[in-house]
Amino acid sequence: MDKFLNDIEKDKPFRFTTQQLRIVTDNFSYLLGSGGFGSVYKGVFSDGTIVAVKVLFRSSDKGIQQQFIAEIGTLGKVHHFNLVRLFGFCVEKNFIAIVYEYMGNGSLDKYLFKQVKTLGFEKLHEIAVGTARGIAYLHEECQQRIIHYDIKPANILLDMNFNPKVADFGLAKLCNRDNTHISMTGGRGTPGYAAPELWMPFPVTHKCDVYSFGMLLFEIIGGRRNVDTNVPESQEWFPMWVWKNFDGGELQESTLVCELLEEEHKVMVERMMKVALWCVQYRPESRPMMSAVVKMLEGNEEIPQPLNPFQYLMDNGFGALPHQDSLNTTRNGTSATTSSYCDSSVIDVESNNIVTADTDPVQREYEAELPSVRTE
């Protein structure tokens, strides 16, 4: 009975003191990463459990407090193998911190966009399926539906066995299941991954996460950023290139960009491409539920022929992406770095590609007033 009660207590987020976190992190001596919202330190509990302690900057700032409330309010209510685990938090004068499980292999973007690929395609497929399972749980299995709003490779963390865990719930929102549409007061998400409806003055649904997952799936397939101005002009926006090859019956050509691809994986890749094309459909109601996405990726459900998800762009004369003179700076002119644990930017440091309103066709279509690109 005592063990059972202790286990129940462990499942609740624990409120730490600053002194306890100083002991856990050896006085914050092992920095894992840092960004605009805070710094993340490695720590070890007395039982040997390794944790990541995210210390938020500007604890009195309203935006930081909202991010903290969103993370604790969502992660504190959920338990799933493909969601990062929340151990606890600390709120004291001028100090706010969140304690997560430690993810030894960092974020997915570290592996997708490097010249030398270290993950085989079967493992990447497993990561895609695991990520889809985590999102499906948020949408369909929680007592209150949780919309993440910021699904992207930087927010998919990998444990020591490369199992994926959805992380960074700073933009997440709880909603009742009978309230299918949510009104927004300003844009959410990251340009390049955010659904079109997030940049328009209309209510949104959980299907915005499905769209973002589709964009993530394209990057897993291609092993590159969706926007890449270092490739031939026709290939600059990878999702459109995939659609044109698919529509022209030349799907295999578009798969050749993935250096990991072998003959045995071609059926798997074609399935992933079809799923991605369904996920990024313009109309939210045309996008599948995430539980259906899981079944389709696993080959347990037939995938209908996708419709053109980019007709709205083609009708308005979408062509090549504009080249930019200063791709190594953010909108305010400052250089940027990335961190696996902090809220990372949409900047590919190695290739100097930044997804902004100018380079993302979806946001450019609506000439949206975007929040500043984050540089952490």
C-alpha positions as CSV (number, residue, x, y, z in Angstrom):
1,M,0.0,0.0,0.0
2,D,2.8,2.4,0.9
3,K,4.5,1.8,-2.5
4,F,1.2,2.4,-4.3
5,L,0.6,5.7,-2.5
6,N,4.2,6.8,-3.2
7,D,3.8,6.0,-6.9
8,I,0.5,8.0,-7.0
9,E,2.3,10.9,-5.4
10,K,5.2,10.7,-7.9
11,D,2.7,11.1,-10.8
12,K,1.8,14.6,-9.6
13,P,4.0,17.5,-10.5
14,F,6.1,18.3,-7.5
15,R,6.7,21.8,-6.3
16,F,10.5,22.3,-5.8
17,T,12.2,25.1,-3.9
18,T,15.1,27.0,-5.4
19,Q,17.5,25.4,-2.9
20,Q,16.4,21.9,-4.0
21,L,17.0,22.7,-7.6
22,R,20.4,24.1,-6.8
23,I,21.3,20.8,-5.2
24,V,19.8,18.8,-8.1
25,T,21.7,20.8,-10.7
26,D,24.9,21.2,-8.7
27,N,24.3,24.9,-8.5
28,F,23.2,25.1,-12.2
29,S,26.6,24.1,-13.4
30,Y,25.8,22.0,-16.4
31,L,24.2,24.1,-19.1
32,L,22.3,22.1,-21.8
33,G,21.2,25.1,-23.8
34,S,19.7,28.6,-23.7
35,G,17.5,30.9,-25.6
36,G,15.2,33.9,-25.3
37,F,12.9,32.3,-22.8
38,G,15.4,30.8,-20.5
39,S,18.3,28.4,-19.9
40,V,18.1,24.6,-19.4
41,Y,20.4,22.8,-17.0
42,K,21.1,19.1,-16.5
43,G,20.3,17.7,-13.0
44,V,20.2,14.5,-11.1
45,F,17.8,13.4,-8.4
46,S,19.0,11.5,-5.4
47,D,17.7,8.2,-6.9
48,G,19.9,8.8,-10.0
49,T,17.1,10.0,-12.3
50,I,18.5,12.5,-14.8
51,V,16.3,15.6,-15.4
52,A,16.4,18.9,-17.4
53,V,15.6,22.0,-15.4
54,K,14.4,24.9,-17.5
55,V,14.8,28.3,-15.7
56,L,12.7,31.0,-17.3
57,F,14.0,34.5,-17.7
58,R,12.1,37.6,-16.8
59,S,9.8,35.8,-14.3
60,S,7.7,38.9,-13.8
61,D,7.0,39.2,-17.6
62,K,3.3,38.3,-18.4
63,G,4.2,36.3,-21.5
64,I,6.7,34.2,-19.5
65,Q,4.0,33.6,-16.9
66,Q,1.5,32.6,-19.6
67,Q,4.0,30.1,-21.0
68,F,4.6,28.6,-17.6
69,I,0.9,28.3,-16.9
70,A,0.3,26.6,-20.3
71,E,3.1,24.1,-19.8
72,I,2.2,23.1,-16.2
73,G,-1.6,23.3,-17.0
74,T,-1.2,20.8,-19.9
75,L,1.7,18.5,-19.1
76,G,0.6,18.3,-15.5
77,K,-2.6,16.6,-16.7
78,V,-1.2,14.1,-19.2
79,H,0.8,10.9,-19.2
80,H,1.9,9.2,-22.5
81,F,5.0,7.5,-23.7
82,N,5.3,9.9,-26.6
83,L,5.0,13.1,-24.5
84,V,7.8,14.5,-22.5
85,R,7.3,13.9,-18.8
86,L,6.9,16.7,-16.3
87,F,8.4,16.1,-12.9
88,G,7.6,19.4,-11.3
89,F,8.2,23.1,-11.1
90,C,9.4,26.0,-8.9
91,V,7.8,29.4,-8.4
92,E,9.5,31.7,-6.0
93,K,10.2,35.5,-6.0
94,N,12.0,36.3,-9.3
95,F,12.5,32.6,-10.1
96,I,10.4,30.3,-12.2
97,A,11.6,26.8,-13.4
98,I,10.1,23.7,-14.9
99,V,11.6,20.2,-14.4
100,Y,11.3,17.7,-17.2
101,E,12.6,14.2,-17.9
102,Y,16.1,14.4,-19.5
103,M,16.1,13.5,-23.2
104,G,19.6,12.3,-24.0
105,N,19.6,12.7,-27.8
106,G,18.2,16.2,-27.9
107,S,15.7,17.4,-30.6
108,L,14.8,15.9,-34.0
109,D,16.0,18.8,-36.0
110,K,19.6,18.0,-34.9
111,Y,19.4,14.8,-37.0
112,L,17.2,15.9,-40.0
113,F,19.1,18.8,-41.3
114,K,22.8,17.8,-41.1
115,Q,24.9,16.8,-44.1
116,V,25.8,13.5,-42.6
117,K,22.7,11.5,-41.8
118,T,23.0,9.3,-38.7
119,L,19.4,7.9,-38.5
120,G,18.2,5.2,-40.8
121,F,14.9,5.7,-42.6
122,E,13.1,2.9,-40.6
123,K,14.0,4.8,-37.4
124,L,12.8,8.0,-38.9
125,H,9.5,6.3,-39.7
126,E,9.2,5.1,-36.1
127,I,9.8,8.6,-34.9
128,A,7.0,9.9,-37.2
129,V,4.6,7.2,-35.9
130,G,5.5,7.9,-32.3
131,T,5.1,11.6,-32.7
132,A,1.7,11.0,-34.3
133,R,0.6,8.8,-31.4
134,G,1.5,11.6,-28.9
135,I,-0.5,14.2,-30.8
136,A,-3.4,11.8,-31.2
137,Y,-3.4,11.3,-27.4
138,L,-3.6,15.0,-26.9
139,H,-6.5,15.4,-29.3
140,E,-8.6,12.3,-28.7
141,E,-7.8,10.6,-25.4
142,C,-7.4,13.4,-22.8
143,Q,-10.4,14.4,-20.8
144,Q,-10.0,17.9,-22.3
145,R,-8.6,18.1,-25.8
146,I,-5.2,19.7,-25.9
147,I,-4.0,21.7,-28.9
148,H,-0.3,22.1,-29.0
149,Y,0.0,24.9,-31.7
150,D,3.7,24.5,-32.3
151,I,4.5,21.0,-33.7
152,K,7.9,21.1,-35.4
153,P,11.2,19.1,-35.4
154,A,12.7,21.3,-32.7
155,N,9.9,20.4,-30.3
156,I,10.2,16.6,-30.8
157,L,12.8,15.4,-28.3
158,L,14.5,12.0,-28.5
159,D,15.4,9.8,-25.6
160,M,18.5,7.5,-25.4
161,N,16.8,5.0,-27.6
162,F,15.5,7.6,-30.1
163,N,11.9,7.3,-28.9
164,P,10.2,10.6,-29.8
165,K,8.5,12.8,-27.2
166,V,6.4,15.8,-28.0
167,A,7.7,18.8,-25.9
168,D,7.3,22.6,-25.4
169,F,3.7,23.2,-24.4
170,G,4.2,26.9,-24.0
171,L,1.6,27.7,-26.6
172,A,-0.7,24.8,-25.8
173,K,-4.4,25.3,-25.0
174,L,-7.0,23.1,-23.3
175,C,-10.5,23.0,-24.8
176,N,-13.7,21.2,-24.1
177,R,-14.7,18.5,-26.6
178,D,-18.0,20.2,-27.3
179,N,-16.3,23.4,-28.1
180,T,-14.7,22.5,-31.5
181,H,-13.6,26.0,-32.5
182,I,-11.4,28.3,-30.6
183,S,-11.1,32.1,-31.2
184,M,-7.6,33.4,-31.5
185,T,-6.2,36.8,-30.5
186,G,-3.1,36.9,-32.7
187,G,-1.0,34.4,-34.5
188,R,0.4,31.2,-32.9
189,G,3.0,28.7,-34.0
190,T,6.0,28.9,-36.2
191,P,6.0,30.2,-39.8
192,G,6.6,27.3,-42.1
193,Y,4.7,24.9,-39.8
194,A,1.6,26.9,-38.8
195,A,-1.7,26.2,-40.6
196,P,-3.2,28.9,-42.8
197,E,-6.2,29.4,-40.4
198,L,-3.8,30.5,-37.7
199,W,-2.9,33.6,-39.6
200,M,-6.5,34.6,-40.4
201,P,-9.2,36.1,-38.2
202,F,-11.2,32.9,-37.9
203,P,-11.8,30.3,-35.2
204,V,-9.4,27.4,-35.3
205,T,-9.6,23.7,-34.3
206,H,-7.2,20.9,-33.3
207,K,-6.7,20.3,-37.0
208,C,-4.0,23.0,-37.0
209,D,-1.7,20.5,-35.3
210,V,-2.5,18.0,-38.0
211,Y,-1.3,20.5,-40.6
212,S,2.0,21.2,-38.6
213,F,2.6,17.4,-38.4
214,G,2.2,17.2,-42.1
215,M,4.9,19.8,-42.6
216,L,7.1,18.0,-40.1
217,L,6.5,14.7,-42.1
218,F,7.7,16.4,-45.3
219,E,11.0,17.3,-43.6
220,I,11.4,13.7,-42.3
221,I,10.9,12.4,-45.8
222,G,13.2,14.9,-47.5
223,G,15.9,15.1,-44.8
224,R,15.9,18.9,-45.4
225,R,14.1,22.0,-44.5
226,N,10.8,22.5,-46.4
227,V,12.1,25.9,-47.5
228,D,15.6,25.8,-49.0
229,T,17.0,28.5,-51.2
230,N,20.2,26.6,-51.9
231,V,18.5,24.1,-54.3
232,P,17.1,24.6,-57.8
233,E,14.2,27.1,-57.9
234,S,11.6,24.5,-58.6
235,Q,12.5,22.5,-55.5
236,E,12.7,25.5,-53.0
237,W,9.4,24.6,-51.3
238,F,9.6,20.9,-50.8
239,P,5.8,20.2,-50.2
240,M,4.9,21.9,-53.5
241,W,7.6,19.9,-55.3
242,V,6.3,16.7,-53.8
243,W,2.7,17.5,-54.9
244,K,3.8,18.3,-58.5
245,N,5.7,15.1,-58.7
246,F,2.8,13.1,-57.2
247,D,0.3,14.8,-59.5
248,G,2.5,14.1,-62.5
249,G,3.0,10.5,-61.7
250,E,6.7,11.1,-60.9
251,L,6.6,10.5,-57.2
252,Q,9.9,8.5,-57.1
253,E,11.8,11.5,-58.4
254,S,10.9,13.5,-55.4
255,T,12.0,10.8,-53.0
256,L,15.6,10.8,-54.4
257,V,16.3,13.9,-52.3
258,C,16.5,11.6,-49.2
259,E,19.9,10.2,-49.1
260,L,18.8,7.5,-46.7
261,L,16.3,6.1,-49.2
262,E,16.7,2.5,-50.3
263,E,14.6,0.4,-52.7
264,E,12.9,-1.4,-49.7
265,H,11.7,1.9,-48.3
266,K,10.0,3.2,-51.3
267,V,6.5,1.9,-50.4
268,M,6.9,3.3,-46.9
269,V,8.0,6.7,-48.3
270,E,5.1,6.9,-50.8
271,R,2.7,6.1,-47.9
272,M,4.3,8.9,-45.8
273,M,4.1,11.4,-48.7
274,K,0.4,10.7,-49.2
275,V,-0.3,11.1,-45.5
276,A,1.7,14.4,-45.5
277,L,-0.4,15.7,-48.4
278,W,-3.6,14.8,-46.6
279,C,-2.4,16.5,-43.4
280,V,-1.7,19.8,-45.1
281,Q,-5.0,20.1,-46.9
282,Y,-6.2,23.7,-47.0
283,R,-9.6,23.1,-45.4
284,P,-9.2,21.9,-41.8
285,E,-12.2,19.5,-42.1
286,S,-10.4,17.7,-45.0
287,R,-7.4,16.8,-42.8
288,P,-7.5,13.4,-41.0
289,M,-7.8,12.8,-37.3
290,M,-4.4,11.9,-35.8
291,S,-5.5,8.5,-34.9
292,A,-6.2,7.8,-38.6
293,V,-2.8,9.3,-39.4
294,V,-1.2,6.7,-37.1
295,K,-3.1,3.8,-38.8
296,M,-2.2,5.1,-42.3
297,L,1.5,5.5,-41.4
298,E,1.6,1.9,-40.0
299,G,-0.1,0.6,-43.1
300,N,-3.2,-0.5,-41.3
301,E,-5.6,1.8,-43.2
302,E,-6.0,2.5,-46.9
303,I,-4.9,6.0,-48.0
304,P,-7.2,7.6,-50.6
305,Q,-5.6,9.6,-53.4
306,P,-4.8,13.0,-51.9
307,L,-6.4,16.2,-53.3
308,N,-4.3,19.2,-54.2
309,P,-3.6,20.9,-50.9
310,F,-2.0,23.9,-52.6
311,Q,-4.7,24.8,-55.1
312,Y,-5.4,28.1,-53.3
313,L,-1.7,29.1,-53.8
314,M,-1.6,28.0,-57.4
315,D,-4.8,30.0,-58.2
316,N,-3.1,33.1,-56.9
317,G,0.0,32.6,-59.0
318,F,2.4,31.0,-56.5
319,G,5.8,30.4,-58.1
320,A,9.3,30.4,-56.7
321,L,10.2,31.7,-53.3
322,P,11.9,35.1,-53.1
323,H,15.6,35.1,-52.4
324,Q,16.7,37.1,-49.4
325,D,19.9,39.1,-49.1
326,S,20.3,38.5,-45.3
327,L,19.3,34.9,-44.5
328,N,21.6,34.7,-41.5
329,T,19.8,37.2,-39.3
330,T,16.4,37.5,-37.7
331,R,13.8,40.1,-38.5
332,N,15.4,42.5,-36.0
333,G,18.9,42.0,-37.4
334,T,20.4,39.9,-34.6
335,S,22.1,36.6,-35.2
336,A,20.5,33.5,-33.8
337,T,21.5,30.2,-32.2
338,T,19.4,27.1,-31.4
339,S,19.0,24.9,-28.4
340,S,17.5,21.4,-28.2
341,Y,15.6,22.1,-25.0
342,C,14.7,25.8,-25.3
343,D,12.1,27.1,-27.6
344,S,14.2,27.0,-30.8
345,S,13.9,29.3,-33.8
346,V,13.1,28.2,-37.3
347,I,16.6,28.9,-38.3
348,D,18.9,26.3,-39.9
349,V,22.2,27.5,-38.6
350,E,24.3,25.5,-41.0
351,S,22.5,26.5,-44.2
352,N,21.4,29.9,-43.0
353,N,17.8,29.3,-44.1
354,I,15.1,31.2,-42.1
355,V,11.4,30.6,-42.5
356,T,9.7,33.9,-42.3
357,A,6.6,35.5,-43.7
358,D,8.6,36.2,-46.8
359,T,9.8,32.7,-47.4
360,D,6.8,30.7,-46.2
361,P,4.2,30.6,-49.1
362,V,1.3,30.1,-46.7
363,Q,2.0,33.3,-44.6
364,R,3.1,35.2,-47.7
365,E,-0.3,34.4,-49.3
366,Y,-2.2,36.2,-46.6
367,E,0.5,38.9,-46.0
368,A,0.0,38.2,-42.3
369,E,1.2,40.4,-39.5
370,L,3.5,38.0,-37.8
371,P,5.0,38.1,-34.4
372,S,8.8,38.5,-34.4
373,V,10.7,35.3,-35.3
374,R,12.1,33.9,-32.1
375,T,15.8,33.4,-32.0
376,E,16.2,30.9,-29.3
